[in-house]
């Protein structure tokens, strides 16, 4: 969960071209700084970005959104938390792909 919740934007520059995805990513950059007490605004923003994401990273955004939704649903349940922990490498990999794509395609630096 930390990989998803702690990535932050640094060195934001203009998106290349007029990509709807880059525009949505830039517009919802504060999703990188979620309120741990209320994940709904973060999830809503991440879903907007996911919905505009190109095929190269759409599945990766889905991994992050699904993970956050599962985290919210876990509500401290030890077995659910353990299931989430087992997904850490998948979430980390998705986050890395999104970060690389954001830099290469949108000229947005995402830091984890």
Buried (B, 14 or more C-beta within 10 A) or exposed (E): BEBBBEBEBEEBEEBEEEBEBBBBBBEBBEBBEBEEEEBEEBBEBBBBBBEBBEEBBBEBBBBBBBBBBBBEEBEEEEEBBEEBEEBBEBBBEBBBBBBEBBBEBBBBBBEB
